[in-house]
Amino acid sequence: MEQTNSFPSLYQKDEAKANIVSAEMQTNEILKILLHDIKNPMSSLTGYLGLISMMAKSLDPKPKQYLMSSVWSSNEMAALCKNIEDSISIETNHFPLKLEPLQISPILQKNIEKLNPIATFFQKKIFFETIECPPCIQGDKILIERMIYTLINHSLQHCPDTKEVKISLKKQDPFLLLEIEDEGSAILKEHLEKYFDKYFSVHCGKGVRRPRGWDAYFCSLVARLHGGKIAVHQVEKRQIFSVFLPF
């Protein structure tokens, strides 16, 4: 029996072409268009919220908390759009990878400094410990920075107020091991194996599913692109992201 592509095409003018183009490619094209259209208003929203937050020192605690939450959410959305866009480029081999010797410690410090103000506002703490003179890796600085930012931000987001996120850098031959640990319980044990699947979603009741996978999928792509791997596991009431990067 002849099979046809059931995914509706927005660009094909005849059935012959529609049968050639895969559903995955069409999905990526639709995502690219959506991301392009979202980019400008998202950039304006993030910029204006940032300016307002700098002028909001005199606000009462509650309105200030709402504003800071809005700033955080807008930054999250902008980062997610960029991660989806780059995931598609990596998948289709269109990302211009620029490898260079990298020290991970300064990149970690930079991202911690970037996230510390929001952590402090919500009474959360970030602790970082590293071995002396950790080895270099060969990596794309932009991708590695965004992967690390995404993982720390994720742990901060799901870590309860007054709790802490612990970051450590270790040597585990032949890898440099980055671990990001938090006291949240955002990931159920039955979801751990599928967590880095870009189509991973969770049930929200009444037959509704909520996608959860793009940020985590982006991080797994970056790790694999550098010859490494990423995993998440739980110990008691803590969840730990482990990133292995060859040195």
C-alpha positions as CSV (number, residue, x, y, z in Angstrom):
1,M,0.0,0.0,0.0
2,E,1.4,3.4,-1.0
3,Q,2.2,5.7,1.9
4,T,1.8,9.4,1.8
5,N,3.1,12.2,4.0
6,S,0.3,13.1,6.4
7,F,2.1,16.2,7.7
8,P,0.6,19.3,6.0
9,S,3.1,21.3,4.0
10,L,3.0,25.1,3.9
11,Y,5.4,25.4,1.0
12,Q,4.8,22.6,-1.5
13,K,2.8,23.4,-4.6
14,D,2.5,19.8,-5.8
15,E,2.2,16.4,-4.3
16,A,5.5,15.1,-5.7
17,K,7.5,17.5,-3.6
18,A,5.4,16.9,-0.6
19,N,6.3,13.3,-0.7
20,I,10.0,14.0,-0.8
21,V,10.2,16.5,2.1
22,S,10.1,14.8,5.5
23,A,7.9,15.8,8.4
24,E,11.0,16.6,10.4
25,M,12.3,19.1,7.8
26,Q,8.9,20.7,7.5
27,T,8.6,21.1,11.3
28,N,12.1,22.7,11.4
29,E,11.1,25.1,8.6
30,I,7.9,26.1,10.5
31,L,9.9,26.6,13.7
32,K,12.5,28.8,11.9
33,I,9.7,31.1,10.6
34,L,8.1,31.3,14.0
35,L,11.4,32.0,15.7
36,H,12.2,34.7,13.2
37,D,8.8,36.4,13.8
38,I,9.2,36.2,17.6
39,K,12.7,37.5,17.8
40,N,12.1,41.3,17.4
41,P,9.2,41.6,19.9
42,M,11.0,39.3,22.3
43,S,14.1,41.4,22.1
44,S,12.1,44.6,22.8
45,L,10.3,43.1,25.7
46,T,13.5,41.8,27.3
47,G,15.2,45.1,26.8
48,Y,12.4,47.3,28.3
49,L,11.9,45.0,31.3
50,G,15.6,45.2,32.0
51,L,15.5,49.0,31.9
52,I,12.5,49.1,34.1
53,S,14.1,46.8,36.6
54,M,17.1,49.2,36.9
55,M,14.7,52.0,37.8
56,A,12.6,50.0,40.2
57,K,14.7,50.3,43.4
58,S,12.0,52.3,45.2
59,L,9.3,49.7,44.6
60,D,7.7,47.8,47.4
61,P,8.9,44.2,47.8
62,K,5.9,42.5,46.3
63,P,5.7,44.6,43.0
64,K,9.5,44.3,42.8
65,Q,9.2,40.5,43.0
66,Y,6.7,40.5,40.2
67,L,8.9,42.6,38.1
68,M,12.0,40.5,38.7
69,S,10.0,37.3,37.9
70,S,9.0,39.0,34.6
71,V,12.6,39.9,33.8
72,W,13.6,36.3,34.5
73,S,10.8,34.8,32.4
74,S,11.5,37.1,29.4
75,N,15.2,36.1,29.5
76,E,14.2,32.5,29.7
77,M,12.0,32.8,26.7
78,A,14.7,34.6,24.7
79,A,17.3,32.0,25.6
80,L,14.8,29.2,24.7
81,C,14.2,30.6,21.3
82,K,17.9,30.8,20.7
83,N,18.4,27.3,21.9
84,I,15.7,25.9,19.5
85,E,17.2,27.9,16.6
86,D,20.7,26.6,17.2
87,S,19.5,23.0,17.9
88,I,18.0,23.0,14.4
89,S,21.3,24.4,12.9
90,I,23.3,21.7,14.7
91,E,21.0,18.9,13.6
92,T,21.2,20.0,10.0
93,N,25.0,20.6,10.1
94,H,24.6,24.3,9.5
95,F,26.2,25.5,12.7
96,P,29.6,27.1,12.1
97,L,31.5,25.3,14.9
98,K,34.6,27.2,16.1
99,L,36.9,25.0,18.2
100,E,39.5,26.6,20.5
101,P,41.3,25.7,23.8
102,L,38.9,26.6,26.6
103,Q,39.2,26.8,30.4
104,I,35.8,26.0,31.9
105,S,36.3,27.7,35.3
106,P,36.2,31.3,33.9
107,I,33.1,30.4,31.8
108,L,31.4,29.1,35.0
109,Q,32.4,32.2,37.0
110,K,31.0,34.4,34.2
111,N,27.6,32.7,34.2
112,I,27.4,32.6,38.0
113,E,28.0,36.3,38.1
114,K,25.3,36.8,35.5
115,L,22.8,34.7,37.5
116,N,23.8,35.8,41.0
117,P,21.5,38.9,41.2
118,I,18.4,36.9,40.4
119,A,19.5,34.1,42.8
120,T,20.1,36.6,45.6
121,F,16.7,38.3,45.0
122,F,14.9,35.0,45.5
123,Q,17.1,34.1,48.4
124,K,18.9,31.3,46.6
125,K,22.7,30.6,46.7
126,I,25.2,29.4,44.1
127,F,28.3,27.6,45.3
128,F,31.2,26.7,43.0
129,E,34.2,24.5,43.7
130,T,36.8,23.3,41.4
131,I,40.0,21.3,41.2
132,E,43.3,23.2,41.0
133,C,44.3,23.9,37.4
134,P,41.5,22.0,35.6
135,P,42.6,20.8,32.1
136,C,41.5,22.6,28.9
137,I,39.0,21.3,26.5
138,Q,38.6,21.9,22.8
139,G,35.3,23.6,22.4
140,D,33.1,26.2,20.8
141,K,33.0,29.0,23.4
142,I,29.6,30.3,22.5
143,L,27.9,26.9,22.6
144,I,29.7,25.8,25.9
145,E,28.8,29.1,27.6
146,R,25.1,28.8,26.6
147,M,25.0,25.1,27.6
148,I,26.4,26.0,31.1
149,Y,24.1,29.0,31.5
150,T,21.0,26.9,30.5
151,L,21.8,24.2,33.0
152,I,22.6,26.6,35.9
153,N,19.5,28.6,35.2
154,H,17.4,25.5,35.0
155,S,18.6,24.4,38.5
156,L,18.0,27.8,39.9
157,Q,14.6,28.0,38.5
158,H,13.5,24.7,40.1
159,C,15.4,25.1,43.3
160,P,13.1,26.2,46.2
161,D,13.7,29.7,47.8
162,T,16.4,29.8,50.5
163,K,18.0,26.6,49.0
164,E,21.3,26.3,47.1
165,V,22.7,25.2,43.8
166,K,26.1,23.5,44.0
167,I,28.5,23.5,41.0
168,S,31.7,21.4,40.9
169,L,34.4,20.8,38.3
170,K,36.3,17.5,38.6
171,K,38.7,15.4,36.5
172,Q,37.4,12.0,35.6
173,D,39.8,10.6,32.9
174,P,39.4,11.1,30.0
175,F,36.7,13.7,30.8
176,L,36.3,16.9,32.6
177,L,33.2,16.4,34.7
178,L,30.9,19.4,35.4
179,E,28.2,18.7,38.0
180,I,25.3,21.0,38.8
181,E,23.3,20.0,41.8
182,D,20.1,21.5,43.3
183,E,17.6,20.7,46.0
184,G,14.6,20.8,43.7
185,S,12.4,17.9,42.7
186,A,11.3,19.1,39.2
187,I,12.1,15.8,37.5
188,L,10.2,12.7,38.3
189,K,12.3,9.5,38.4
190,E,10.3,7.9,35.6
191,H,11.2,10.9,33.4
192,L,15.0,10.8,33.9
193,E,15.8,8.6,30.9
194,K,13.7,10.7,28.5
195,Y,14.6,14.1,29.8
196,F,17.0,15.0,27.0
197,D,14.6,14.0,24.2
198,K,13.4,17.1,22.4
199,Y,9.9,15.7,22.1
200,F,9.7,14.8,25.8
201,S,6.5,16.1,27.5
202,V,4.7,15.5,30.7
203,H,1.0,14.9,31.5
204,C,-0.8,17.9,32.9
205,G,-4.2,16.3,33.4
206,K,-7.3,16.0,31.2
207,G,-5.2,14.5,28.3
208,V,-3.0,17.6,28.1
209,R,0.7,17.3,27.7
210,R,3.3,20.0,28.3
211,P,6.6,20.0,26.2
212,R,9.7,20.1,28.4
213,G,12.5,19.0,26.2
214,W,14.1,21.7,24.0
215,D,16.5,23.3,26.5
216,A,17.7,20.0,27.7
217,Y,17.9,18.7,24.2
218,F,20.1,21.6,23.2
219,C,22.5,20.9,26.1
220,S,22.7,17.2,25.0
221,L,23.4,18.2,21.4
222,V,26.2,20.6,22.5
223,A,27.8,17.9,24.7
224,R,27.7,15.3,21.9
225,L,29.0,17.7,19.4
226,H,32.1,18.1,21.6
227,G,32.6,14.3,21.9
228,G,31.0,14.3,25.4
229,K,27.8,13.3,27.1
230,I,25.2,14.6,29.6
231,A,23.1,12.8,32.1
232,V,20.8,13.6,35.1
233,H,20.2,11.5,38.2
234,Q,18.8,11.9,41.6
235,V,20.2,11.4,45.1
236,E,17.7,11.6,47.9
237,K,16.0,15.0,47.4
238,R,18.6,16.4,45.1
239,Q,18.9,16.3,41.3
240,I,22.3,16.3,39.6
241,F,23.2,17.2,36.0
242,S,26.5,15.7,34.9
243,V,28.3,17.0,31.8
244,F,31.3,15.0,30.6
245,L,33.6,16.9,28.2
246,P,36.9,15.3,26.9
247,F,40.1,17.1,27.5
